[in-house]
Amino acid sequence: MAVRMILFLLPAMCGYMVASAENIEPPAIEDILARADSVSRLDDSVRAETTIRFKLFSVMNRLKGDNTVKESDTTIAVVTMKGEEEISREIIYSSKNGDGKSKRGEKKASFSFDDPAYNYSLTDSDESSYKISVVPKSSPPGEGEYAGTVEIDKQRFFLKRFDFDVPDPEGALKEFAIDMDFELLEGELLVPVEMKMRGFVKALMGIIRVRFSGEIRFSEYRILE
C-alpha cells in the first residue's frame, strides 16, 4: 500500500520540485559579474604560469560582394603557448603557404566583466548558463566598443561564450563581429574551443577593400608544465 501511495504521489511531487526550482530568483547581475570577474582573475594567474600545446584548425575566407567565398585558406598547426605568449607554431598543412613561420602579434579576443563603459543586464538563463546582454553606455558606440551577449556558467561562473558585434572597429576595419566558445581544461584552465569572425577592411583611400570570414577550432590540448 505504501509503495502504491508513493508511486501515486511521485508525479505531483516531481512537478512541485520543478516548479519550485523554476521560481528561484537568480542572483543579482552585480553578484554574477563579481563572481565571474573573480574566476577570470584566477584563470589569468594560472594561465600566466602554464604552458599548453594544442592543435589549431582554421579556415579564412575572402568574400565577394554577395558574401560568397572568393578564395579560402585552410591551415592546420600545432601551437605552444605560455600565458598569452606564443612560443612556437608548427605548420602541419597550409593550402597557401607552408613556410612554418610563427604568426605572432595576433590580437587577443578578450572581455572584461567590470568595464564601466558598458551596461550589463541578465536577459535569460537555463539549467547551465546565465545569459547577459552587454551594451556600450555611449551612443553611438565609441571606436572599438562592442555589443552583444555573454554566457556565464551557473555553477563555476566561468565564461562559456561571447557573441559580439563591433559597430565602429579600430584602424582599417570597418565592420567586425566575433563569437567564441570556451571550456575548462582539466577543470582549471579556461581555453577556447571555437571562434568565428567576419568583417570588412577598407584601406588606402578605399583602394583596398576586403570582406572576410573565418572559423578556427582548437583541440587536443595538453598541459606541458
C-alpha positions in Angstrom: 0.0 0.0 0.0 2.8 2.4 0.9 4.6 1.7 -2.3 1.4 2.3 -4.3 0.8 5.6 -2.5 4.4 6.8 -3.2 4.0 5.9 -6.9 0.7 7.8 -7.0 2.2 10.9 -5.4 5.5 10.9 -7.3 4.4 12.8 -10.4 2.9 15.6 -8.2 6.0 15.7 -6.0 8.3 16.0 -9.1 6.1 18.7 -10.5 6.2 20.6 -7.3 10.0 20.4 -7.1 10.4 21.5 -10.8 8.0 24.4 -10.2 9.9 25.4 -7.0 13.2 25.3 -8.8 11.9 27.5 -11.6 10.6 30.1 -9.1 14.1 30.5 -7.5 15.2 34.1 -8.2 18.6 34.3 -10.0 21.4 36.3 -8.3 21.6 40.0 -9.0 23.6 40.8 -12.1 26.2 42.6 -9.9 26.8 39.3 -8.0 27.1 37.2 -11.2 29.6 39.6 -12.7 31.6 39.9 -9.5 31.9 36.1 -9.2 32.7 35.8 -12.9 35.4 38.5 -12.6 37.0 36.7 -9.6 37.1 33.4 -11.6 38.6 35.3 -14.6 41.4 36.8 -12.5 42.2 33.4 -11.1 42.3 31.9 -14.6 44.7 34.7 -15.7 47.1 33.9 -12.9 47.0 30.2 -13.6 47.4 30.8 -17.4 50.4 33.0 -16.9 52.3 30.1 -15.3 51.1 27.3 -17.6 52.5 26.1 -20.9 50.0 24.4 -23.1 50.0 22.8 -26.6 47.1 22.4 -28.9 46.0 21.8 -32.5 44.6 24.7 -34.4 42.4 24.2 -37.5 41.5 27.4 -39.3 39.7 28.4 -42.5 40.0 32.0 -43.6 37.8 33.2 -46.4 38.0 36.2 -48.7 34.4 37.0 -49.7 32.7 38.5 -52.8 30.2 41.3 -52.5 27.4 38.9 -52.1 29.3 37.2 -49.2 30.0 34.0 -51.2 33.6 32.7 -50.9 36.1 34.1 -53.5 39.1 32.3 -52.1 39.9 30.3 -49.0 43.0 29.4 -47.0 43.0 26.3 -44.7 45.7 25.9 -42.1 46.4 23.2 -39.6 49.0 23.9 -36.9 50.3 22.8 -33.6 50.8 25.8 -31.3 52.6 26.0 -28.0 51.8 28.9 -25.6 52.7 30.1 -22.1 50.2 32.5 -20.8 49.5 34.9 -23.7 52.9 34.4 -25.3 53.1 32.1 -28.3 56.3 30.0 -28.0 56.1 28.1 -31.3 53.8 27.3 -34.2 54.4 24.2 -36.3 52.5 24.4 -39.6 51.3 20.9 -40.5 49.3 22.0 -43.5 48.5 25.2 -45.3 46.6 25.5 -48.6 48.5 28.7 -49.5 51.9 28.8 -47.8 53.6 26.1 -45.7 56.6 28.2 -44.6 56.2 27.2 -41.0 56.7 30.7 -39.7 55.0 31.7 -36.5 52.2 34.1 -36.8 53.0 36.4 -33.8 51.3 39.5 -32.8 47.7 38.2 -33.2 45.2 40.3 -31.3 43.8 38.5 -28.3 40.0 38.3 -28.1 39.1 39.4 -24.6 36.3 40.5 -22.4 36.2 42.3 -19.0 33.4 41.8 -16.5 33.9 45.1 -14.7 34.3 47.6 -17.6 32.4 50.8 -16.5 31.9 51.7 -20.2 29.1 49.1 -20.5 25.7 48.3 -19.2 25.0 44.7 -18.3 21.6 43.0 -17.9 20.5 39.4 -17.2 18.3 38.5 -20.2 17.8 34.8 -19.8 19.1 31.6 -18.0 18.8 27.9 -18.5 20.0 24.9 -16.5 23.6 25.6 -17.1 24.1 29.3 -18.0 23.3 32.9 -17.3 22.9 34.9 -20.5 23.9 38.5 -20.1 23.5 41.4 -22.5 26.4 43.8 -22.9 25.8 47.3 -24.4 28.1 50.3 -24.5 26.9 53.3 -22.4 27.9 55.7 -25.2 25.6 56.4 -28.0 26.6 55.9 -30.7 29.2 53.3 -29.6 32.8 54.6 -29.4 35.6 53.3 -31.6 36.4 49.6 -30.8 33.4 49.2 -28.4 31.4 46.0 -28.7 27.8 45.0 -28.1 26.3 41.5 -27.7 25.9 38.7 -25.2 28.0 36.6 -22.9 27.1 33.3 -21.2 28.4 32.5 -17.7 28.4 29.0 -16.2 25.9 28.8 -13.3 28.0 26.5 -11.1 31.6 27.7 -11.6 31.0 31.2 -13.1 33.5 30.9 -15.9 32.9 32.5 -19.3 31.3 29.9 -21.6 30.6 32.0 -24.7 30.5 35.5 -26.0 29.0 36.9 -29.2 29.9 40.5 -30.1 29.4 43.0 -32.9 31.8 45.9 -33.1 29.9 48.8 -34.8 32.9 51.1 -35.1 36.1 49.0 -35.2 39.6 50.4 -34.9 42.0 51.1 -37.8 41.3 49.8 -41.3 38.5 47.5 -40.1 35.1 49.0 -41.0 32.9 46.0 -39.8 33.7 43.3 -37.4 31.9 40.6 -35.4 33.2 37.7 -33.4 31.9 34.8 -31.3 33.9 32.4 -29.2 33.1 29.2 -27.2 35.2 28.1 -24.2 35.6 25.1 -21.9 37.6 24.3 -18.8 40.7 22.2 -19.5 41.3 19.6 -16.7 38.8 21.5 -14.6 41.0 24.6 -14.0 42.2 26.4 -17.2 39.7 28.2 -19.5 40.6 27.6 -23.2 38.8 28.4 -26.4 37.3 25.6 -28.5 35.8 27.5 -31.4 36.0 31.1 -32.8 34.1 32.6 -35.7 34.6 36.0 -37.1 33.5 38.2 -40.1 34.5 41.7 -41.1 35.3 44.3 -43.8 38.6 46.0 -44.3 39.0 49.3 -46.2 42.4 50.9 -46.6 44.5 53.2 -48.8 41.6 55.6 -49.5 39.4 52.8 -50.5 41.8 51.1 -52.9 42.0 48.0 -50.7 38.6 46.5 -49.9 38.5 43.1 -48.4 35.4 41.3 -46.9 36.4 38.2 -44.9 35.1 35.5 -42.6 36.9 32.9 -40.6 36.4 29.9 -38.4 39.0 28.5 -36.0 38.8 25.3 -34.0 41.1 24.4 -31.1 41.6 20.8 -30.0 43.9 18.2 -28.5 45.0 20.4 -25.6 47.9 19.3 -23.5 49.3 21.0 -20.4 53.1 20.7 -20.6 54.0 22.4 -17.3 
